Amino acid sequence: MAEESPPKTNARVSGGSGKQARREPHGPAGPQQEQKPGPSDGRLYSSIAQPRDHIELPRPAFPRQSYAAIDLGTNNCRLLIARPSGENFVVIDAFSRVVRLGEGLAQTGRLSEQAMDRALAALKVCADKLMRRNVYLARSVATEACRRASNGADFIERVRQETGIVLDIISAREEARLAVLGCHVLLESGFGPAMIFDIGGGSTELVLIESTETVPRILDWQSVPWGVVSLTESCAPEGGDAAARRARYLSMRELVSDSFAPFAERASKARAEAADLGPLRLLGTSGTVTTLASLHLDLPQYDRRAVDGLIVPTDAMRDISARLSGMSLSDRRELPCIGRERADLVVAGCAILEAILDLWPAARLGVADRGIREGILRSLIAGHGRYDPQLRAAVHGLRSVR
């Protein structure tokens, strides 16, 4: 999901009329006008929150206190800072940067020096924002790249020493839970089981849920080690002609589908049950689905307000995926909402998406430009005042590293 706008061009790839079928309310508001930060008192701006299987509705929190969430993924580093607003929150600051932390990981099993330097530079920006915003409580997480890398723990310690940010390497299960918590409000209303997925840089999470009056109940889930970075680097380089590109794309889809097979078998009964109760419901949170939704709308540049909550026909998403997979790298770079940073990765995302659509053949796909960070913020605000003394002491006791 790109907050930084890619180059503007006149090129277009569209899978439909560009008109949305339906939109859901946005929920938490976007960034407001920047307010003056409070004085810094050297507090720790990152902590390890204890995961919980059941999240209660938020208790009242002090409305002027700021909460923060950092998500360091395989491809992106993202930050949100927000204040409570009733049962939701209002975002007061945000940051996103492509860092490609997992670049080369598939070949070496290690985080490269260049990748770690890029991530550290982004995290230093996050640390400055956390200090200026006088954040009361934060949680910072790292996902698949740090889980897989043999030097992941060393990198986490380097981040702590150089920025003061304490990254929690979360499990795939916790990653899936936070993604669901952050985006489930955009799932179409209906009955029976539904599917929520998150296509990341190093992994993809599939979560089978059942809606409740509050947060969904997770029925089953699966994480596979295929994201846009890991799948791209594990497959042969792009060929020079359309036939070679098509063969590479089909190989990607087959590889991902094979990884999904055990979950697909387990989910088959739930899929049949859901189909008997009405249209299948599907919601995706990832740069892949937001990028393809932008192309569906023919946007000249990425616009979160137009994409977050959009409902798109899955046939349109398949059509766009097929077109992108047949295009050359140079042609994809000229497309709005893709640009140079994502042109080499978007094809892998399309292959993963189509494998998901094969597994859960819904007619419509909900698009969410929200996920782990929003899930963290909801967890922090819901758990306000319930952390144990040792954790709260850690939140307030570490000095700032400058």
C-alpha positions in Angstrom: 0.0 0.0 0.0 1.7 3.1 -1.1 1.4 6.5 0.6 4.1 7.7 -1.7 2.6 8.4 -5.1 4.2 6.7 -8.0 5.0 8.5 -11.3 2.0 10.0 -13.1 1.5 8.7 -16.6 -1.3 8.3 -19.1 -1.0 4.5 -19.2 -4.0 2.5 -18.0 -4.9 -1.1 -17.3 -8.5 -1.6 -16.3 -10.6 -4.6 -15.5 -13.9 -2.9 -15.6 -15.8 0.3 -15.9 -13.8 1.8 -13.0 -17.1 2.2 -11.0 -17.3 0.6 -7.6 -20.1 -1.8 -6.7 -20.4 -0.6 -3.1 -18.5 1.3 -0.5 -18.3 0.8 3.2 -17.7 3.6 5.7 -14.0 4.3 6.3 -14.1 4.0 10.1 -11.1 5.8 11.6 -10.5 9.2 10.1 -7.3 10.0 8.1 -4.5 12.3 9.3 -5.6 15.6 10.7 -3.7 18.9 10.6 -0.5 18.4 12.5 -0.6 19.5 16.1 2.4 20.7 18.2 4.1 17.8 20.0 4.4 17.7 23.7 7.7 17.8 25.5 9.8 14.6 25.4 10.5 12.9 28.7 12.7 10.1 27.3 9.9 7.4 27.5 10.1 4.2 25.5 8.1 4.4 22.3 7.8 0.7 21.7 6.8 -2.3 23.7 5.8 -5.9 23.5 2.0 -6.2 24.0 0.7 -9.5 25.2 -1.5 -11.2 22.4 -5.0 -12.2 23.3 -7.3 -14.5 21.5 -10.4 -12.4 22.4 -10.5 -8.7 22.1 -13.1 -6.8 24.1 -14.6 -3.5 23.0 -12.4 -0.6 24.0 -12.7 0.8 27.5 -12.7 4.6 27.8 -9.1 5.9 27.3 -7.7 9.3 27.9 -8.6 11.1 24.6 -5.5 13.2 24.4 -3.0 10.4 24.8 -1.4 9.1 21.6 -0.9 5.4 20.7 1.4 4.1 18.0 1.9 1.0 15.9 4.9 0.1 13.7 4.7 -2.8 11.3 8.1 -3.7 9.8 7.4 -6.2 7.0 9.4 -7.9 4.4 8.8 -5.1 1.9 7.5 -2.0 3.8 8.0 -0.2 7.1 4.8 1.5 8.3 3.8 3.7 11.2 0.5 4.9 12.5 0.0 7.3 15.5 -3.6 7.8 16.7 -5.7 9.1 19.5 -8.9 7.4 20.9 -12.2 8.7 19.6 -15.1 6.8 21.1 -14.8 3.2 20.1 -12.5 4.1 17.2 -9.4 6.2 16.8 -8.3 9.3 14.8 -5.0 9.0 13.0 -2.8 12.1 13.7 0.4 10.9 12.0 1.5 8.2 9.5 4.5 7.1 7.7 5.3 4.4 5.1 8.4 3.5 3.1 9.4 0.6 0.9 12.5 -0.9 2.5 12.7 -4.4 1.0 14.1 -5.8 4.2 13.7 -9.3 2.8 15.6 -8.7 -0.4 17.9 -11.6 -1.1 16.6 -13.6 1.9 15.3 -16.5 -0.3 18.9 -17.1 -1.6 21.0 -16.4 1.5 18.8 -17.0 4.5 20.1 -13.7 6.0 19.1 -10.0 6.0 21.6 -8.1 3.9 23.5 -5.1 5.2 22.0 -2.9 2.5 18.4 -4.1 3.4 19.0 -3.6 7.2 20.4 -0.1 6.5 17.3 0.9 4.6 15.0 -0.4 7.3 17.0 1.3 10.0 16.8 4.6 8.2 13.0 4.3 8.0 12.8 3.3 11.7 14.8 6.3 12.7 12.1 8.5 11.0 9.5 6.5 13.0 11.4 7.1 16.3 11.5 10.9 15.6 7.8 10.9 15.0 7.1 8.9 18.1 9.1 11.4 20.2 7.5 14.5 18.7 4.0 13.1 19.2 4.7 12.3 22.8 3.4 8.7 22.4 1.9 7.2 25.6 2.0 3.5 24.5 3.2 1.7 21.3 3.7 -1.7 19.9 6.3 -2.4 17.2 6.3 -5.7 15.3 8.4 -7.4 12.7 7.1 -10.2 10.6 8.2 -12.9 8.1 11.6 -11.5 7.1 12.8 -11.4 10.7 11.2 -14.7 11.5 13.1 -16.5 8.7 16.4 -14.7 8.7 19.3 -16.3 10.7 20.4 -12.9 11.7 16.9 -11.6 12.5 17.5 -11.4 16.3 20.8 -9.6 15.8 19.0 -7.0 13.6 16.3 -6.5 16.3 19.1 -5.8 18.8 20.7 -3.3 16.4 17.4 -1.5 16.0 17.0 -1.2 19.7 20.5 0.2 20.2 20.3 2.7 17.3 16.7 3.9 17.6 15.3 2.8 21.0 12.5 0.9 19.2 12.0 -2.6 20.6 10.6 -4.8 17.8 8.6 -7.9 18.6 9.0 -10.7 16.1 5.5 -12.0 16.0 4.3 -15.4 15.0 2.3 -15.9 11.8 -0.7 -16.7 13.9 -0.5 -13.3 15.7 0.1 -11.6 12.3 -3.1 -13.1 11.0 -5.0 -12.1 14.2 -3.9 -8.5 14.0 -4.7 -8.2 10.3 -8.3 -9.5 10.9 -8.7 -7.2 13.9 -7.6 -4.2 11.8 -9.7 -4.7 8.7 -12.7 -6.9 9.5 -15.1 -3.9 9.7 -14.9 -3.6 5.9 -16.2 -7.2 5.4 -19.5 -7.3 3.6 -22.4 -8.1 5.8 -23.8 -11.6 5.4 -24.2 -15.1 7.0 -21.9 -18.0 7.4 -18.1 -18.3 7.2 -16.0 -15.7 5.3 -12.4 -15.4 4.2 -9.9 -12.6 5.0 -6.4 -12.6 3.6 -3.2 -10.6 3.8 -0.6 -10.8 1.0 2.6 -9.6 2.5 6.2 -9.4 1.3 7.4 -12.6 2.7 4.2 -14.6 3.6 0.5 -14.7 2.9 -2.1 -15.3 5.7 -5.5 -16.8 5.0 -8.1 -16.6 7.8 -11.5 -18.3 7.8 -13.8 -16.3 10.1 -17.3 -16.2 11.4 -18.8 -12.8 12.0 -20.0 -11.8 15.5 -21.4 -8.7 17.0 -17.9 -7.5 17.9 -14.8 -9.0 16.4 -14.9 -12.1 14.2 -14.3 -15.6 15.6 -11.4 -17.3 13.8 -12.4 -20.7 12.6 -9.2 -21.7 10.9 -6.1 -20.0 9.4 -3.0 -20.7 7.4 0.2 -18.9 6.7 2.4 -19.8 3.7 5.9 -18.5 3.0 5.0 -16.9 -0.2 4.7 -13.1 -0.4 5.4 -10.7 -3.3 9.2 -10.6 -2.5 9.8 -14.3 -1.5 7.8 -15.6 -4.5 9.5 -13.2 -7.0 12.9 -14.2 -5.8 12.2 -17.9 -5.7 11.1 -18.1 -9.3 13.1 -17.7 -12.5 13.7 -14.1 -13.8 11.2 -12.7 -16.1 11.5 -13.8 -19.7 11.8 -11.4 -22.6 8.7 -12.5 -24.5 5.0 -12.8 -23.6 5.1 -16.6 -23.7 7.9 -16.9 -21.2 6.2 -14.4 -18.9 3.0 -16.4 -19.1 4.8 -19.6 -18.3 6.5 -18.0 -15.3 3.2 -16.7 -14.0 1.5 -20.1 -14.3 4.4 -21.6 -12.4 3.9 -19.0 -9.6 0.2 -19.8 -9.3 0.9 -23.5 -9.2 3.5 -23.1 -6.5 1.2 -21.0 -4.3 -1.8 -23.3 -4.9 0.2 -26.3 -3.8 1.0 -24.5 -0.5 -2.7 -23.6 0.0 -3.9 -27.2 -0.7 -4.1 -28.4 2.9 -6.0 -25.3 4.0 -8.2 -25.5 0.9 -9.2 -29.0 1.9 -10.0 -28.0 5.4 -12.0 -25.0 4.3 -14.1 -26.9 1.7 -16.9 -27.7 4.1 -17.1 -24.1 5.4 -17.1 -22.9 1.8 -20.0 -25.1 0.9 -21.9 -24.0 4.1 -21.3 -20.3 3.2 -22.5 -20.8 -0.4 -25.7 -22.3 0.9 -26.4 -19.2 3.0 -25.6 -16.6 0.3 -22.8 -15.1 -1.8 -19.3 -15.9 -0.6 -17.6 -13.1 1.3 -14.0 -12.2 0.7 -11.8 -9.3 2.0 -8.2 -8.7 1.2 -5.7 -6.4 2.9 -2.4 -5.9 1.0 -0.6 -3.7 -1.5 -1.6 -6.1 -4.2 -5.3 -5.7 -3.8 -5.1 -1.9 -3.3 -2.9 -1.6 -6.3 -5.2 -3.6 -8.5 -8.2 -1.8 -7.1 -6.6 1.5 -8.1 -6.1 0.2 -11.7 -9.7 -0.9 -11.7 -10.8 2.6 -10.9 -8.3 4.1 -13.5 -6.9 6.4 -10.8 -4.1 8.8 -12.0 -2.4 8.2 -8.6 -3.1 6.2 -5.5 -5.9 7.6 -3.3 -6.6 5.7 -0.1 -10.0 7.4 0.3 -11.2 5.9 -3.1 -9.8 2.4 -2.4 -10.3 1.6 1.3 -13.7 -0.1 1.6 -14.1 -0.6 -2.2 -16.0 -3.7 -3.4 -14.6 -5.0 -6.8 -15.9 -7.8 -9.0 -13.3 -10.6 -8.8 -13.6 -11.2 -12.6 -12.2 -7.6 -12.9 -9.3 -8.5 -10.6 -8.5 -11.6 -12.6 -8.6 -9.7 -15.8 -6.2 -7.1 -14.5 -3.9 -9.8 -13.1 -3.8 -11.6 -16.5 -2.9 -8.3 -18.3 -0.2 -7.4 -15.8 1.4 -10.9 -16.0 1.7 -10.5 -19.7 3.3 -7.0 -19.7 7.0 -6.3 -19.7 8.6 -4.9 -16.6 9.2 -1.6 -18.4 5.6 -1.3 -19.4 4.4 -2.0 -15.8 6.7 0.7 -14.5 4.8 3.2 -16.6 1.4 2.4 -15.0 0.0 4.7 -12.4 -0.2 3.3 -8.8 2.6 0.8 -9.5 5.7 2.7 -10.5 9.3 1.5 -10.3 9.3 0.3 -6.7 6.5 -2.3 -7.2 6.7 -3.1 -10.9 8.8 -6.3 -10.4 6.7 -7.5 -7.4 3.1 -7.0 -8.6 3.0 -10.1 -10.8 3.8 -12.3 -7.8 1.0 -10.6 -5.9 -1.4 -11.3 -8.8 -0.4 -15.0 -8.8 -1.1 -15.2 -5.1 -4.4 -13.4 -5.5 -5.6 -15.7 -8.2 -4.7 -18.7 -6.2 -6.8 -17.3 -3.3 -9.7 -16.7 -5.7 -9.5 -20.3 -6.9 -9.7 -21.4 -3.2 -12.5 -19.1 -2.2 -14.4 -18.2 -5.5 -16.3 -15.2 -4.4 -17.9 -13.0 -7.0 -16.9 -9.8 -5.1 -13.7 -8.8 -3.3 -13.6 -6.3 -0.5 -10.5 -4.1 -0.5 -8.9 -2.8 2.7 -6.1 -0.3 3.0 -5.7 -1.2 6.7 -4.5 -4.2 8.6 -1.8 -5.0 11.2 -1.2 -1.4 12.3 -4.8 -0.8 12.8 -5.2 -4.1 14.6 -2.3 -3.1 17.0 -3.9 0.2 17.7 -7.3 -1.4 18.5 -5.5 -3.9 20.8 -3.7 -1.1 22.6 -6.7 1.1 23.1 -8.9 -1.9 24.0 -6.4 -3.0 26.6 -5.9 0.5 28.0 -5.0 0.3 31.7 -4.8 -3.5 31.8 -1.1 -4.1 31.3 0.9 -5.6 34.1 3.2 -3.3 36.1 6.3 -4.8 34.6 5.2 -4.0 31.1 4.0 -0.5 32.0 7.4 0.1 33.7 9.1 -0.9 30.5 7.0 1.5 28.5 7.9 4.5 30.7 11.4 3.4 31.8 13.7 3.2 28.7 15.7 6.1 27.7 15.5 7.6 24.2 18.3 6.7 21.9 19.4 9.7 19.9 
